[in-house]
Amino acid sequence: MDKKSIFGIAIAVIALVAFQLHQAKQMQAYRIEKAAYDAQVAAAAEQEAKKTAAGQPAAATPGAPSLGQPVNTPATPAVPEKIEKLQTPAADYAFTNLGGGISRTTLHHHILNKETKAPIVLNEFGTIPIGAVSTAAGEHTNLPFTSTVDAAAGAITFERVDEQQLALTKRFTLPKVDGLKENEKLRDEYLVQLDLTFTNRSAQALNVPPYWVHTGEAAPIHAVDLPQYIGFNYLHDTSNKFTNLTWFAEGGFLMFKRAARQFYPEKQEPMDQIRWAAVANQYFTQMVIPKVDPNGTTEVLRSLRGTGIWARENWISAEQWAKVGRPSMTRPGVHSIDGAIQMNGFKLEPGQNMTRTFQVLMGPSEYSRLKELNDYETELLDFGMFGLISKGLLISLNWLKGLLGSYWAAICLLTICIRSAMWPLQNRATQTAKKMAALSPRLKEIQDRHKEDPVRLQQETAKLWKQYGINPLGGCLPMFVQIPIFFGFYNMLNKAVELRNAGFLWWVQDLSQPDTIGHIAGFPINILPLVMAGTMLVQMRLTPKAGDPAQQKLMMFMPLIFIALCYNYAAALALYWSVQNLFSIVQLYITRDKQGAAVEIIPPPKKARR
C-alpha cells in the first residue's frame, strides 16, 4: 500500500473519531441542560402540589380533558397514595390508587446481576402507572380512585366518577397458572387482564372522547445499556415500528442539524388497526394489547383496536438511579421512555355502560412466550431482515442449552455445528485462494503485457481462470454465506433474554453484557473482543494471499473494524466469533498439506525465438 493510501485511511479514521467525540460532547451537554430543565419542571409541579394541599386552587390546564377530571371545587383535598400488593408465582404487583394502575412490577425469576441478586422491577422510575387512562396522553394520569381488593380472585378494582357523572371502573385480574400446561403457563404467566368499564350515571347522553391507555415507563437495566435497544414499539396492522431513544436526541451534522425531540410522533395523525403498543428495554417489556375477537369483521376490529400512539423521553438522574439501589454511574443520568395507545371514543345513553378489555404483558421479551400470543407479539423482538435465521438459531441455542446445561457451551457447540456444515465450502474457497496465489506471477505478467488494453487484459485473465478451473468468486462464497448467519447471530444474541446472568469461565458474569474486567483512564478493558481480534489476525496470516497487494494490506484493518463494531456489545457475540475463528484456524492446519499438494501451476510458455 502506497503512502497516499495509508495517509487517506489515517485521515478518515481521525475524522471519524473526531466526529464521534464531537457528537458525544454535544450529547452530554444536551443531557445536562435537559436534566436542569426537568428539575425546574419538577420543582414547579411540587409547588403546585403544595398549593393544592394547602387548599389553594391549582393552576388551570388549558384544554384539559373531561374524562376522569376532578370536580372543579375551590379546594380539592390532597389524597394520599395507597398501595395495594398482589402476587403470583412469577411476579409481585404494586397497585396505586393515584391513576388506578400498576405502579411497579417485581419479577421473581430475573435479577439485575449476580452480585446484588436484586430482582428486576418494571416501571421502577415511572411516574405514570401501567394502565392509567386519560384523554390527553401523559396528562391527568395520577387522579385518585377508590379501590377494592379481591385477594381470592387475584383481582383489584378501581373506580372514579367525574363531574359529568361518567364512571370509570378498572378491574385488573392477575394470571392463574396453577394446573395449567407448560405452553399455557408460557402464554399467561406475565399477562394481566384489564377491563375498562365506562358507565353513564347522568340523565343525558354522554360522548366519551378518544382515550389513552398508558404502558408505563421502560428504563435501562444497566447504566451502560445502549439507547438503540430502549424505546417504544407498536404494531400497525401487521407492520412493526420501533422508535428507540436515539430518535429523540439532537442529531445531524453541520447545516443538516436537527433539534432534540421529546415526544413521538411529533405530529399526531389518524391511524387504525394498532394491535398493541409497548415500551421496552433490551430484554423486558410492558405491552398493552386491546383484546379482540380475531374472527370479527374489519369494521369491528377497526373500532376495537388502537387509533393512535404516543411516546415521551424521560430523564433519570444519577441520584434517582442510586436511590433505588442501582450501582453508581459516572454519567449525569440515563434516559427512559413512556408510551400509550389511543382508543376510539363512543356514545353512552343514560344508564348505559361499555366495557373494553386489554391484556397487559409485563415481563421478559422471550420469543418462546411471545409466539404463544395471537397478535404478532414476536415482532417486538425485531430480528431484522435475517429474522428467520435468528429465530432458528435461538430455538437451537435453547435446545442445546437444555442438553449441555450452560449457554456458553451451547454457543460454542452451535458455532461448531454451523462451521462443520460449511467445511466443504470453506475447503473449496481455500483451494481457490491457493490457486490464485500460485497464479499471481502469471497474472502480473498478463497485467504488464496488456496494461494499455483493458479488454484484452480481461479476456486473457478470464482465459487463465478457465484453464485452471478457478472461479474468482469462489473464495468469497463462504463470506457471503456467513454474512446472514453473522447478522442472524448478532441480532439473536443481542435480544436473547435467556443469556442474562449466564456466565463463562471465571471472569464473564453475564454473556448479555460486555465482559469488562476493569478500566484504564475510563476506558473499559474487554477480554473476549481482544481474543476475537487476535484469532482473526492468526486466521488471516494462515489464509492464502490472493488478489492485489494493496487490497491484502487493507484487509489487515478488518480486526480493527470488528473490534470497533463489537467491543461494547454482548460478550456472547465475541465468544461466537472467536470460536468460529478458532475452528477456521484448525481447519486450515488440517487441510494445509493436502491442498498445498493439489496446487501446481503450469509455468508460462517460453517466448519463441525468431
C-alpha positions in Angstrom: 0.0 0.0 0.0 1.4 3.3 -1.0 1.9 6.3 1.3 -1.1 8.1 -0.2 -3.4 5.3 0.6 -2.1 5.0 4.2 -2.4 8.7 4.6 -6.0 8.7 3.3 -7.0 5.9 5.7 -5.4 7.7 8.6 -7.2 10.9 7.8 -10.6 9.0 7.5 -10.0 7.3 10.9 -9.1 10.5 12.6 -12.1 12.3 11.1 -14.4 9.5 12.3 -13.0 9.6 15.8 -13.2 13.4 15.9 -16.8 13.3 14.7 -17.8 10.7 17.4 -16.1 12.8 20.1 -17.9 15.9 18.9 -21.3 14.2 18.9 -20.6 12.7 22.4 -19.7 16.2 23.7 -22.8 17.7 22.2 -25.0 14.9 23.6 -23.5 15.2 27.1 -24.2 19.0 27.1 -27.8 18.4 25.9 -28.3 15.8 28.7 -27.0 18.1 31.4 -29.2 21.0 30.1 -32.2 18.8 29.9 -31.6 17.4 33.4 -31.6 21.0 34.7 -34.8 21.8 32.8 -36.5 18.7 34.1 -35.5 19.6 37.7 -37.1 23.1 37.2 -40.3 21.5 35.9 -40.4 19.1 38.8 -39.9 21.9 41.3 -42.7 23.9 39.7 -45.0 20.8 39.9 -44.1 20.3 43.6 -45.0 23.9 44.3 -48.4 23.4 42.6 -48.9 20.3 44.7 -48.2 22.2 47.9 -50.7 24.9 47.0 -53.3 22.3 46.3 -52.6 20.5 49.6 -52.9 23.9 51.4 -56.4 24.5 49.9 -55.4 26.9 47.2 -56.8 26.3 43.7 -54.3 24.8 41.3 -53.4 26.5 38.1 -55.8 25.6 35.3 -54.6 23.5 32.5 -55.6 24.9 29.1 -57.7 22.4 27.1 -57.7 19.9 29.9 -59.8 16.7 29.2 -63.1 15.9 31.0 -62.7 12.2 31.3 -61.7 11.5 34.9 -61.0 15.1 35.7 -61.6 16.1 39.3 -64.7 18.1 40.4 -63.9 21.8 39.9 -64.2 23.0 43.5 -62.1 25.8 45.0 -60.2 23.4 47.3 -59.8 19.8 46.4 -58.0 18.0 49.3 -54.9 16.1 48.5 -55.4 12.4 48.5 -52.5 10.3 49.9 -51.2 7.5 47.8 -52.4 4.0 48.8 -50.5 0.9 47.6 -52.2 -2.5 47.3 -50.0 -5.5 46.6 -50.9 -8.8 44.9 -48.6 -11.5 43.8 -48.4 -14.6 41.5 -45.6 -17.3 41.3 -43.9 -15.1 38.7 -44.2 -11.5 39.9 -45.3 -9.1 42.6 -47.7 -6.3 41.5 -48.0 -3.0 43.4 -51.2 -1.1 42.5 -51.6 2.6 43.2 -54.9 4.5 43.8 -53.4 7.6 42.1 -54.1 6.8 38.5 -55.7 3.5 39.3 -53.0 1.3 37.8 -49.9 -0.8 38.3 -47.2 1.2 40.0 -44.4 -1.4 40.0 -44.0 -5.0 38.9 -41.2 -7.1 40.5 -40.2 -10.2 38.6 -39.3 -13.2 40.8 -37.2 -15.1 38.3 -35.0 -12.3 36.9 -32.3 -10.4 38.8 -30.2 -7.3 38.0 -26.9 -9.0 38.4 -25.2 -11.9 40.4 -23.6 -9.6 42.9 -26.7 -7.9 44.3 -29.3 -10.5 43.3 -31.8 -7.7 43.4 -34.9 -8.5 41.3 -35.8 -6.7 38.1 -38.5 -4.1 38.8 -40.5 -2.8 35.8 -41.7 0.8 35.8 -39.3 1.3 38.7 -38.7 5.0 37.8 -42.1 5.6 36.2 -44.4 8.4 37.2 -47.4 7.1 35.2 -49.0 3.8 36.3 -49.3 1.0 33.9 -53.0 1.0 32.8 -53.6 4.7 33.6 -56.3 6.2 31.4 -56.6 9.8 30.2 -58.0 11.8 27.3 -54.6 13.6 26.8 -51.5 11.4 26.6 -49.3 11.8 29.6 -51.7 14.2 31.4 -54.1 13.7 34.3 -52.7 10.2 34.9 -52.5 10.4 38.7 -56.1 11.3 39.7 -57.3 9.4 42.8 -59.5 6.3 42.5 -61.3 4.3 45.2 -60.0 0.7 45.3 -61.4 -2.8 46.2 -59.2 -5.8 46.5 -60.4 -9.4 45.9 -57.4 -11.4 47.0 -59.2 -14.8 46.5 -59.8 -14.0 42.8 -56.4 -12.3 42.4 -58.1 -9.0 41.3 -58.3 -5.4 42.2 -61.0 -2.9 41.1 -60.6 0.9 40.9 -63.4 3.4 40.4 -63.8 7.1 39.8 -66.7 9.3 38.8 -66.0 12.6 37.1 -68.0 15.9 37.2 -70.2 14.7 34.3 -71.2 11.6 36.2 -69.2 9.4 33.9 -67.9 6.5 36.0 -64.7 4.7 35.0 -64.2 1.2 36.6 -60.9 -0.6 36.1 -60.5 -4.2 37.1 -57.1 -5.8 37.0 -57.1 -9.7 37.1 -53.8 -11.5 37.7 -52.9 -14.6 35.8 -53.5 -18.0 37.5 -51.0 -20.6 36.3 -51.6 -23.4 38.8 -52.7 -26.5 37.0 -52.0 -25.2 33.5 -49.9 -26.9 30.9 -46.4 -25.6 30.2 -47.3 -23.9 27.0 -50.3 -22.3 28.7 -48.0 -21.0 31.5 -45.7 -19.6 28.9 -48.6 -17.7 27.4 -50.3 -16.5 30.6 -47.6 -16.2 33.3 -47.0 -12.5 32.8 -50.4 -11.5 31.3 -52.7 -9.3 33.4 -56.2 -8.7 32.2 -57.5 -5.1 32.4 -61.3 -4.5 32.0 -62.3 -0.8 31.5 -66.0 -0.2 32.1 -67.4 3.3 31.3 -70.9 3.9 32.8 -73.1 6.9 32.2 -74.7 7.8 35.6 -76.2 11.0 34.3 -79.6 11.8 32.9 -78.4 12.7 29.5 -76.3 11.1 26.8 -72.5 11.4 27.1 -69.9 11.3 24.4 -66.8 9.5 25.7 -63.9 11.0 23.8 -61.0 9.0 22.5 -58.8 8.0 25.4 -55.3 6.8 26.1 -54.1 3.7 28.0 -50.6 4.0 29.2 -47.8 1.4 29.2 -45.7 2.9 32.0 -42.0 3.6 31.6 -39.1 1.4 30.3 -35.7 2.2 31.7 -32.2 0.8 31.1 -31.2 -2.2 33.2 -27.6 -1.1 33.4 -26.2 2.4 33.1 -24.1 1.3 30.1 -27.1 -0.1 28.1 -27.1 1.2 24.6 -30.0 3.6 23.8 -30.8 1.9 20.5 -32.3 -1.0 22.4 -34.6 1.1 24.6 -37.7 2.6 23.0 -41.4 2.5 22.0 -42.8 -0.3 19.9 -46.2 -0.7 18.2 -47.8 -2.9 15.6 -49.8 -1.2 13.0 -51.9 -3.9 11.3 -49.1 -6.3 10.6 -46.2 -3.8 10.3 -44.0 -3.4 13.3 -42.5 0.0 14.1 -39.8 0.6 16.8 -38.6 4.1 17.8 -35.5 4.0 20.1 -34.1 6.7 22.3 -31.7 7.9 19.6 -34.7 9.3 17.7 -35.2 11.9 20.5 -31.6 13.1 20.7 -30.2 16.0 18.8 -28.7 14.8 15.5 -27.4 15.7 12.1 -24.2 17.5 11.1 -23.3 21.0 10.1 -26.2 22.6 8.2 -28.3 19.3 8.5 -28.6 19.5 12.3 -31.8 18.5 13.9 -33.0 19.8 17.3 -33.7 17.4 20.2 -37.3 16.0 20.4 -39.2 14.9 23.5 -42.4 13.4 22.0 -43.1 10.7 19.4 -44.7 11.2 17.0 -44.1 15.0 16.6 -47.5 15.3 14.9 -50.5 13.1 15.7 -52.0 11.6 12.6 -55.2 9.5 12.4 -54.4 5.7 12.5 -56.3 2.5 12.9 -55.7 -1.2 13.4 -53.0 -0.8 16.1 -52.8 -4.2 17.6 -50.6 -3.3 20.5 -48.2 -0.7 21.9 -45.2 -1.4 24.2 -42.2 0.2 25.9 -39.2 -2.0 26.2 -35.5 -2.1 27.1 -33.2 -4.7 25.7 -34.7 -7.6 27.4 -38.0 -6.7 29.2 -41.2 -5.2 28.0 -44.5 -3.6 29.1 -47.1 -4.1 26.4 -50.8 -3.1 26.2 -52.9 -5.3 23.9 -56.5 -4.5 23.1 -58.4 -7.8 23.2 -60.5 -8.5 20.1 -62.2 -11.4 18.5 -59.9 -12.3 15.6 -63.0 -13.6 13.6 -64.7 -10.2 13.8 -65.4 -8.1 10.7 -62.9 -5.5 9.6 -65.2 -2.7 10.8 -65.5 -4.2 14.3 -61.7 -4.9 14.5 -61.0 -1.3 13.5 -63.3 0.1 16.2 -61.8 -2.1 18.9 -58.1 -1.7 18.1 -55.9 1.3 18.7 -56.1 4.6 16.7 -53.0 6.4 17.9 -49.7 6.1 19.6 -47.6 8.4 21.8 -44.2 8.2 23.5 -42.2 10.6 25.7 -38.5 10.6 26.6 -37.7 11.0 30.3 -34.6 11.6 32.3 -33.4 9.6 35.3 -30.7 11.4 37.2 -27.8 9.6 38.8 -29.3 10.4 42.2 -32.6 8.7 41.4 -30.6 5.8 40.0 -28.7 5.3 43.2 -31.7 5.9 45.4 -33.3 2.6 44.4 -30.1 0.7 45.0 -28.7 0.6 41.5 -24.9 0.6 41.1 -23.5 4.1 40.9 -22.9 5.7 37.5 -20.3 8.1 36.3 -22.6 10.0 33.9 -25.2 12.6 35.0 -28.0 10.2 34.3 -29.8 8.0 31.7 -32.9 8.2 29.6 -36.1 6.2 29.7 -39.4 6.2 27.7 -43.1 6.4 28.4 -45.8 5.2 26.0 -49.5 5.0 25.4 -52.0 3.6 22.9 -55.2 5.6 21.9 -58.6 4.0 21.7 -61.8 5.1 19.9 -64.4 7.1 21.7 -68.1 6.3 21.8 -71.5 7.5 22.9 -73.3 6.3 26.1 -77.0 6.8 26.7 -78.2 7.4 30.3 -77.6 4.3 32.4 -75.6 2.6 29.6 -72.2 1.1 30.1 -69.4 -0.1 27.8 -66.5 -2.4 28.6 -63.2 -2.6 26.8 -60.8 -5.4 27.6 -57.0 -5.3 27.4 -54.1 -7.7 28.1 -51.1 -6.2 29.8 -47.9 -8.1 29.3 -45.1 -7.2 31.8 -42.1 -9.5 31.8 -39.2 -10.8 29.8 -39.2 -10.5 26.0 -38.8 -14.2 25.4 -39.5 -15.5 21.9 -41.0 -18.7 23.3 -43.5 -16.7 25.3 -44.4 -14.1 22.7 -45.1 -16.7 20.0 -47.8 -18.2 22.1 -49.9 -15.0 21.8 -52.2 -14.1 18.9 -51.3 -10.6 17.6 -47.7 -10.8 16.1 -46.2 -10.1 19.5 -42.9 -11.7 18.4 -42.4 -8.7 16.2 -41.4 -6.9 19.4 -38.0 -8.6 19.1 -37.5 -7.1 15.6 -34.7 -9.5 14.5 -34.4 -7.6 11.2 -34.1 -8.9 7.6 -32.5 -12.1 8.8 -35.2 -12.8 11.4 -35.9 -16.3 10.2 -32.2 -17.2 10.8 -32.3 -15.5 14.2 -35.4 -17.4 15.3 -33.9 -20.7 14.1 -30.6 -20.0 15.9 -32.4 -19.0 19.2 -34.5 -22.2 19.2 -31.4 -24.3 18.5 -29.5 -22.4 21.2 -32.2 -23.1 23.9 -32.4 -26.7 22.8 -28.6 -27.2 23.1 -28.6 -25.4 26.5 -31.1 -28.0 27.7 -28.7 -30.7 26.7 -25.4 -29.1 27.9 -26.6 -27.2 30.9 -25.0 -23.8 30.0 -25.4 -21.2 27.4 -21.6 -20.7 26.7 -21.3 -24.4 25.9 -24.4 -24.1 23.7 -23.0 -21.1 21.8 -19.7 -23.0 21.2 -21.4 -26.2 20.0 -23.8 -24.3 17.8 -21.0 -22.4 16.2 -19.0 -25.7 15.6 -22.1 -27.3 14.1 -22.6 -24.4 11.7 -18.9 -24.3 10.7 -18.8 -28.1 10.2 -21.7 -27.8 7.8 -19.7 -25.2 5.9 -16.5 -27.3 5.9 -16.6 -28.4 2.2 -17.5 -24.9 1.1 -14.6 -23.4 3.1 -12.2 -26.1 1.7 -13.1 -25.1 -1.9 -12.6 -21.4 -1.0 -9.1 -22.2 0.4 -8.2 -24.3 -2.6 -9.3 -21.4 -4.9 -7.3 -18.9 -2.8 -4.1 -21.1 -3.1 -4.5 -21.4 -6.8 -4.9 -17.7 -7.2 -1.9 -17.1 -5.0 0.2 -19.5 -7.2 -1.0 -17.8 -10.3 0.0 -14.4 -9.1 3.2 -14.3 -11.3 1.2 -15.2 -14.4 -1.4 -12.6 -13.6 1.3 -10.0 -13.1 2.8 -10.8 -16.5 -0.6 -10.5 -18.2 -1.3 -7.2 -16.5 2.1 -5.8 -17.6 1.7 -7.1 -21.1 -1.9 -5.7 -21.7 -2.0 -2.7 -19.3 -2.8 -0.5 -22.3 -5.6 -2.7 -23.5 -8.3 -3.3 -20.7 -10.5 -5.5 -23.0 -7.6 -7.8 -23.9 -6.5 -7.9 -20.2 -9.9 -9.0 -19.1 -10.0 -11.7 -21.9 -6.6 -13.1 -21.0 -7.3 -13.1 -17.3 -10.6 -15.0 -17.9 -8.8 -17.5 -20.1 -6.3 -18.1 -17.3 -9.1 -18.7 -14.8 -10.8 -21.1 -17.1 -7.5 -23.0 -17.8 -7.1 -23.8 -14.2 -10.7 -24.2 -13.3 -10.8 -21.1 -11.0 -14.0 -19.2 -10.1 -12.7 -15.8 -8.8 -15.9 -15.5 -6.7 -15.4 -19.0 -5.1 -13.1 -17.6 -2.4 -15.8 -15.1 -1.4 -18.7 -17.5 -1.3 -18.1 -18.6 2.4 -18.1 -14.9 3.4 -21.4 -14.3 1.5 -22.9 -17.3 3.3 -21.6 -16.2 6.7 -23.0 -12.7 6.4 -26.7 -13.6 7.0 -25.6 -16.1 9.7 -23.4 -13.5 11.4 -26.2 -10.9 11.4 -28.7 -13.6 12.5 -26.4 -14.5 15.4 -25.8 -10.8 16.1 -29.4 -9.9 16.4 -30.3 -13.1 18.2 -27.6 -12.8 20.9 -28.5 -9.1 21.5 -32.1 -9.9 22.0 -32.0 -13.2 23.9 -33.0 -12.5 27.5 -32.0 -16.1 28.3 -28.4 -15.0 28.2 -28.7 -12.6 31.1 -26.5 -13.5 34.0 -25.2 -16.6 32.2 -21.5 -16.8 33.0 -18.4 -18.1 31.1 -15.2 -19.3 32.8 -14.2 -17.1 35.7 -14.4 -13.5 34.5 -17.6 -13.4 32.4 -20.6 -13.0 34.7 -23.1 -12.0 32.1 -23.0 -13.1 28.4 -25.5 -10.4 27.6 -23.1 -7.6 28.7 -19.6 -6.7 27.7 -17.0 -8.8 29.7 -15.4 -5.8 31.3 -12.7 -6.7 33.8 -11.6 -3.1 34.6 -10.9 0.4 33.2 -7.8 2.3 32.2 -8.3 6.0 32.2 -12.1 5.4 32.0 -11.7 3.0 29.0 -13.2 -0.4 29.6 -11.0 -3.5 29.2 -13.0 -6.3 27.5 -11.2 -9.6 27.0 -13.3 -11.5 24.5 -13.3 -8.8 21.8 -9.5 -8.8 22.0 -9.4 -12.6 21.7 -11.7 -12.3 18.7 -9.3 -9.8 17.0 -6.3 -11.9 17.8 -7.8 -15.1 16.3 -8.8 -13.0 13.3 -5.2 -12.0 12.8 -3.9 -15.6 13.0 -6.6 -16.8 10.6 -5.7 -14.1 8.1 -2.0 -15.0 8.3 -2.8 -18.7 7.6 -5.2 -17.9 4.7 -3.5 -18.0 1.3 -2.9 -14.5 -0.1 -4.5 -13.6 -3.3 -5.5 -10.5 -5.2 -4.0 -7.1 -5.3 -1.3 -6.5 -2.6 -2.9 -3.2 -1.6 -6.2 -5.0 -1.0 -4.4 -7.6 1.1 -2.9 -4.9 3.3 -6.3 -3.1 3.5 -7.8 -6.4 4.8 -5.4 -6.3 7.7 -7.6 -3.5 9.1 -10.6 -5.9 9.4 -9.8 -6.9 13.0 -9.8 -3.2 14.0 -13.1 -2.7 12.3 -14.6 -5.7 14.1 -13.3 -4.5 17.4 -14.9 -1.1 16.8 -18.2 -2.7 15.9 -18.4 -5.4 18.7 -16.2 -4.1 21.5 -19.0 -2.9 23.8 -21.6 -5.4 22.7 -22.7 -8.6 24.4 -19.8 -10.9 25.3 -21.8 -13.8 23.7 -21.2 -12.2 20.3 -17.4 -12.0 20.7 -17.5 -15.6 22.1 -19.3 -16.8 18.9 -16.9 -15.1 16.6 -13.8 -16.2 18.5 -14.9 -19.9 18.4 -15.6 -19.5 14.7 -12.1 -18.1 14.1 -10.5 -20.9 16.1 -12.4 -23.5 14.1 -11.2 -21.9 10.8 -7.6 -22.0 12.1 -7.9 -25.7 12.9 -9.4 -26.4 9.5 -6.6 -24.5 7.7 -4.0 -26.6 9.6 -5.7 -29.9 8.9 -6.2 -29.3 5.2 -3.0 -27.3 4.6 -0.7 -30.2 3.3 -3.5 -31.9 1.3 -4.5 -28.7 -0.5 -0.9 -27.5 -0.9 0.0 -30.6 -3.0 -3.0 -30.1 -5.2 -2.0 -26.7 -6.4 0.5 -27.0 -9.3 0.6 -24.2 -11.7 2.0 -24.7 -15.3 4.7 -22.1 -15.9 4.1 -19.5 -18.6 5.1 -20.6 -22.2 8.5 -19.5 -23.3 8.7 -16.9 -26.0 9.6 -18.4 -29.4 12.9 -17.4 -30.8 12.9 -15.5 -34.1 
